[in-house]
Amino acid sequence: LVLAGDLGRRIDDEQGFLAVTDTLQSTADERVFGAGDIATQVRHPRPKAGVFAVRQAPVLAHNLRAMLLQKPLREHRPQRRFLSLVSLGGTTATADKGPFSVTGDWVWRWKDYIDRGFMKKFVELSHAMPSSGRLRESQDAAAQPVCGGCGAKVGSDALSGALVQLHKEFPDHCVGTGDDAATVPAPDGMQLLQSLDVLRELVSDPWQMGRIAANHALSDLYACAARPISALAAITLPYAGDRLLQRELRQILSGALHEFAAVDCQLNGGHSMQGPELSVGFLVNGVPMSAEGRLLAKTGVTAGDELVLSKPLGTGMVFAAHMQLAADGRDVGAAVDAMLQSNAAAAELAVSAGATACTDITGFGLLGHLLEMLAGAMGARLIVEHLPLLPGALQLSRQGVLSTMHPDNVNSLGRYLDRSGQVDAARLRMLFDPQTSGGLLIAVPAGGGQPLFDELHRAGYSQACRIGEVIARPSVGSDLVHIS
């Protein structure tokens, strides 16, 4: 906290420290809080020792939230005496409390034990701690927080059931094709594709959230071999004051425009509103990438086609762990980097390779989107050991850390999977993991997998991999996907 000018002079005490009340608020401005060495609690002045800062921290954390929620504040009452443990170098330390003091090696070991115990609290965080910076009135510590990103999608059974009923009631107007983006009416025979995607908060950085949401929405166009031309935003911001709303909205849209500008896609406006939590979405429009107007459909595979995946799996598990305070920060960073990698170049390479079908991997996991590609007419053989995975994802799978959408994917899609093969259960779970801004699953004619694999690696998709092949389905009642 840096204070300058008249405000800084008015709230300093005589020695230059921030003067605060027992609620740790500035005596001159209740919106300013202070604790630790920078502050003096005017009714209970104490030496500038770390023990007082540690004891003030829970009161400060409570009062900051209480102020924003307009709830009563707590008061802090510091103890009069405290124990000082000072290292003297080597393995010797001295302890002092009031009129008593002692020095020796055992004091150093005592101090070391206390220090290590204190630092351990910052490694093994409590699962009862809030998993998001957003304000909530309460949170059930026993329940896993609902995942963000594509882990928050409606399950496939519920979605397909609703759409079947709507198609019966409105056959001329509920005409979704099932592809990643739909062709909409346009003049002069022009092909115009459109898609919409909305994400719940996945990362707390609004600029990064804007980038991820934009990249995620654009992937639906790339899966159809379409080039984006325009977008509309649909954003819900958590309740806040005007200044905070303006700041959050500007950062989200700045992140989105970072992605849109890179592919010459124009953001033409949209709609924003306030609600209980953040959600960011974009409606995107595109036209065919190729001059001849060829688009890629989700279906159309034939027996012998090779299956290539452009990006690794695991965002659902990594961010489920992140929400449970169980993820390695380096793994979270790698997952964010993967989500921010555009599928545009992969789509262009798929078209050049003569792809027979293409889709992007999102909320229904690799298995769900592969089943859409097979359309019930064909089968597939997957080599589970070949699946590219994000750092840390396999370990989290072994630990049973799963996205909240994972069980629904298993219940809806697991019946289509041949489980007769001896496969690592942790790797098998990756088939059901919901992805946010995942890679493209590309089917190419037999013999085209290796050349496409090589081109993807040269284009920067370092974990792209051939993961299996399309096979003929022996009978209608047989399993669709076989694993090995």
Order of alpha helices (4+ residues) and beta strands (2+ residues): alpha-beta-beta-alpha-beta-beta-beta-alpha-alpha-beta-beta-alpha-beta-alpha-beta-beta-beta-alpha-alpha-alpha-beta-alpha-beta-alpha-alpha-beta-alpha-beta-alpha-beta-beta
